[in-house]
Amino acid sequence: MGSRSTSQTITEPAREIEICQEADVVVVGGGPGGIGSALSAARSGADTVLVERYGHLGGMSTGGLVTIIPNLSDISGEQQITGICQELVDRLDAKGATDYPKKEDRGSADEKLVQHYIDANLAWFYIRDDLNIGRKRVLYTALIDPEIMKCELNNMMEEAGVNLYLHSWGARPIVEGNTVKGVIIENKSGRQAILAKVVIDSTGDGDLLQPAGAECDTRMVSGLRIANFAFPFWIGNVNMKKLEDFRGSQPKKYDELMQDLKSQGGAAFYIKDLVKCHDGIVWFHPFFPSMNQSDIHEINRIELEGRKKMLLSYDFYRKHVPGFENSYIALSSPQLGTQGGQRVIGEYICTAKDMTSDEVFEDTIAIFPDNDNGEISAKHPNVCIPYRALVPKKTDGLLVACRAFSSEYQFNEYFNLIPHCIAFGQAAGTAAALAVEAGVQPRKVNYITLQKRLINQGVKLPVP
Ligand SMILES: Cc1cc2nc3c(=O)[nH]c(=O)nc-3n(C[C@H](O)[C@H](O)[C@H](O)COP(=O)(O)OP(=O)(O)OC[C@H]3O[C@@H](n4cnc5c(N)ncnc54)[C@H](O)[C@@H]3O)c2cc1C
């Protein structure tokens, strides 16, 4: 290992940078937040650029092998998250690249049906506990094929007229006073500037926020889901019938094997892929606690530890677990799994209290099912998100549409997932286009017009 950072610094020389593009809206980061942002800004008529550091779009949902879009319905089975997220599922469906519980089954507490969905993927994706009735119910979650999704996302961007800069890092915001005026990108062509009327930070980690002068909440608590990296990987050519027969006929032996694997530091939990063309693939999502998922030393540590854990686990399964004899490591996550980090301090901060308030804000831009929070979910099955949670308190020309939205960690833990971030993006992109159209800063956008436009786009909102 080389030596770590010292307290010494150097001064980077100033230099002239080519302005490679001027746009209405530039979105940095092409994950769930960036997808929603870029599509909705471009479809709303804004000249839109999307900057992504890798060669594909989708962020964690494709490159991170997090191929589960959960909680599209609340526990009663009623769909709440619609808009671009549903459009994406529909496009994947047309290509046989998704799986989800049948519409007529959603909300059902029928024991046989519930068991059918539990058995289907050996996990809980399609069901949740309803504490009000003391039983499990089927809900709407979609599993997706990440490779088809990468292709469909490119098609959607092309159709919407989004100008893509792939393989390009958003290096720094361009700031005048307290207003963001664009972004400096870095790629194989060097360093270039893109000027824009509105910049949307969809980097997940909120890379542009602090350099833009936006205040951030960096608090994190160990033990939370969001205080973990993950190193997802897939094992292919598993004989599922043999594996399931073994688990069913020798549960004690299976548990002993998993205990043994765990004690050796391996990944003792896997999930069966359900997308039709993924027969014989099982997923692993081992977690690695970390309090700072933007720290390069932490990132390096997990890339190294993750690969060790993957190999150890694979060797174990192949040697000891029936069904894995002829398996192989099909894929390790091209993007390291990051789950949480700093959040912007916005005009409104979503807190744990919002999960129990049932408040419909005058600037509500999304309604999310709350299915994962025990007694709280039972009493409050949905939460509303105000537009102000996407607007930095102190910085103009900037919106935040990713898991760095304005929220305390207690709230972020439950509502920073893929469908949520797509919804933030859909609102932020629409708002950015509105701001450009009206010649105002994003914080001055008319909420009622924004809500009307979102409803016209098929977003479900609890407002007229
Ligand atoms: C193991 C694991 C399991 C999870 N389980 C689920 C689940 O079951 N369902 C679910 O919905 N969610 C799940 N999540 C959470 C979910 O994946 C994320 O919360 C969600 O993807 C966040 O979306 P985002 O757009 O904020 O960020 P990301 O998905 O991280 O996307 C950010 C994008 O920005 C790009 N980027 C970052 N910095 C820059 C930069 N400076 N310049 C240019 N591009 C940049 C990245 O390459 C990436 O494409 C899980 C996450 C992990 C890791």
The ligand as an SDF file (V2000), in Angstrom:
LIG
                    3D

 53 58  0  0  0  0  0  0  0  0999 V2000
  -26.5010   -3.5940   -2.5560 C   0  0  0  0  0  0  0  0  0  0  0  0
  -27.5650   -2.5660   -2.6960 C   0  0  0  0  0  0  0  0  0  0  0  0
  -28.8880   -2.9660   -2.5880 C   0  0  0  0  0  0  0  0  0  0  0  0
  -29.8880   -2.0420   -2.7840 C   0  0  0  0  0  0  0  0  0  0  0  0
  -31.1770   -2.4990   -2.8070 N   0  0  0  0  0  0  0  0  0  0  0  0
  -32.1090   -1.7240   -3.3750 C   0  0  0  0  0  0  0  0  0  0  0  0
  -33.3490   -2.2680   -3.7840 C   0  0  0  0  0  0  0  0  0  0  0  0
  -33.6270   -3.4400   -3.5880 O   0  0  0  0  0  0  0  0  0  0  0  0
  -34.2010   -1.4540   -4.4330 N   0  0  0  0  0  0  0  0  0  0  0  0
  -33.9450   -0.1330   -4.6370 C   0  0  0  0  0  0  0  0  0  0  0  0
  -34.7740    0.5540   -5.2340 O   0  0  0  0  0  0  0  0  0  0  0  0
  -32.8080    0.4150   -4.2140 N   0  0  0  0  0  0  0  0  0  0  0  0
  -31.8660   -0.3540   -3.6360 C   0  0  0  0  0  0  0  0  0  0  0  0
  -30.6530    0.1690   -3.2970 N   0  0  0  0  0  0  0  0  0  0  0  0
  -30.4620    1.6220   -3.3110 C   0  0  0  0  0  0  0  0  0  0  0  0
  -30.4430    2.2280   -4.6970 C   0  0  0  0  0  0  0  0  0  0  0  0
  -29.6760    1.4330   -5.5660 O   0  0  0  0  0  0  0  0  0  0  0  0
  -29.8820    3.6490   -4.6440 C   0  0  0  0  0  0  0  0  0  0  0  0
  -30.3720    4.3430   -3.5380 O   0  0  0  0  0  0  0  0  0  0  0  0
  -30.2450    4.3950   -5.9150 C   0  0  0  0  0  0  0  0  0  0  0  0
  -29.6340    3.7390   -7.0210 O   0  0  0  0  0  0  0  0  0  0  0  0
  -29.7980    5.8260   -5.8140 C   0  0  0  0  0  0  0  0  0  0  0  0
  -29.9330    6.4480   -7.0600 O   0  0  0  0  0  0  0  0  0  0  0  0
  -29.0550    7.7390   -7.3590 P   0  0  0  0  0  0  0  0  0  0  0  0
  -29.4290    8.2300   -8.7040 O   0  0  0  0  0  0  0  0  0  0  0  0
  -29.1300    8.6470   -6.2110 O   0  0  0  0  0  0  0  0  0  0  0  0
  -27.5250    7.2180   -7.3390 O   0  0  0  0  0  0  0  0  0  0  0  0
  -26.7340    6.0740   -8.1600 P   0  0  0  0  0  0  0  0  0  0  0  0
  -27.5970    4.9090   -8.4660 O   0  0  0  0  0  0  0  0  0  0  0  0
  -25.5130    5.8610   -7.3490 O   0  0  0  0  0  0  0  0  0  0  0  0
  -26.3790    6.8340   -9.5040 O   0  0  0  0  0  0  0  0  0  0  0  0
  -25.4680    7.8990   -9.5360 C   0  0  0  0  0  0  0  0  0  0  0  0
  -24.8930    7.9940  -10.9340 C   0  0  0  0  0  0  0  0  0  0  0  0
  -24.0460    9.1270  -11.0050 O   0  0  0  0  0  0  0  0  0  0  0  0
  -22.7920    8.7620  -11.5730 C   0  0  0  0  0  0  0  0  0  0  0  0
  -21.8110    9.6800  -10.9880 N   0  0  0  0  0  0  0  0  0  0  0  0
  -21.4470    9.7570   -9.6870 C   0  0  0  0  0  0  0  0  0  0  0  0
  -20.5700   10.7610   -9.5140 N   0  0  0  0  0  0  0  0  0  0  0  0
  -20.3860   11.3270  -10.7260 C   0  0  0  0  0  0  0  0  0  0  0  0
  -19.6200   12.4210  -11.1780 C   0  0  0  0  0  0  0  0  0  0  0  0
  -18.8860   13.1590  -10.3390 N   0  0  0  0  0  0  0  0  0  0  0  0
  -19.6660   12.7240  -12.5010 N   0  0  0  0  0  0  0  0  0  0  0  0
  -20.4170   11.9860  -13.3820 C   0  0  0  0  0  0  0  0  0  0  0  0
  -21.1720   10.9400  -12.9810 N   0  0  0  0  0  0  0  0  0  0  0  0
  -21.1730   10.6280  -11.6740 C   0  0  0  0  0  0  0  0  0  0  0  0
  -22.6090    7.3200  -11.1880 C   0  0  0  0  0  0  0  0  0  0  0  0
  -21.7070    6.6700  -12.0500 O   0  0  0  0  0  0  0  0  0  0  0  0
  -24.0410    6.7930  -11.2980 C   0  0  0  0  0  0  0  0  0  0  0  0
  -24.3570    6.3950  -12.6100 O   0  0  0  0  0  0  0  0  0  0  0  0
  -29.5930   -0.6880   -3.0460 C   0  0  0  0  0  0  0  0  0  0  0  0
  -28.2680   -0.2720   -3.1260 C   0  0  0  0  0  0  0  0  0  0  0  0
  -27.2570   -1.2010   -2.9710 C   0  0  0  0  0  0  0  0  0  0  0  0
  -25.8400   -0.7520   -3.1310 C   0  0  0  0  0  0  0  0  0  0  0  0
  1  2  1  0
  2  3  1  0
  2 52  2  0
  3  4  2  0
  4  5  1  0
  4 50  1  0
  5  6  2  0
  6  7  1  0
  6 13  1  0
  7  8  2  0
  7  9  1  0
  9 10  1  0
 10 11  2  0
 10 12  1  0
 12 13  2  0
 13 14  1  0
 14 15  1  0
 14 50  1  0
 15 16  1  0
 16 17  1  0
 16 18  1  0
 18 19  1  0
 18 20  1  0
 20 21  1  0
 20 22  1  0
 22 23  1  0
 23 24  1  0
 24 25  2  0
 24 26  1  0
 24 27  1  0
 27 28  1  0
 28 29  2  0
 28 30  1  0
 28 31  1  0
 31 32  1  0
 32 33  1  0
 33 34  1  0
 33 48  1  0
 34 35  1  0
 35 36  1  0
 35 46  1  0
 36 37  1  0
 36 45  1  0
 37 38  2  0
 38 39  1  0
 39 40  1  0
 39 45  2  0
 40 41  1  0
 40 42  2  0
 42 43  1  0
 43 44  2  0
 44 45  1  0
 46 47  1  0
 46 48  1  0
 48 49  1  0
 50 51  2  0
 51 52  1  0
 52 53  1  0
M  END
$$$$
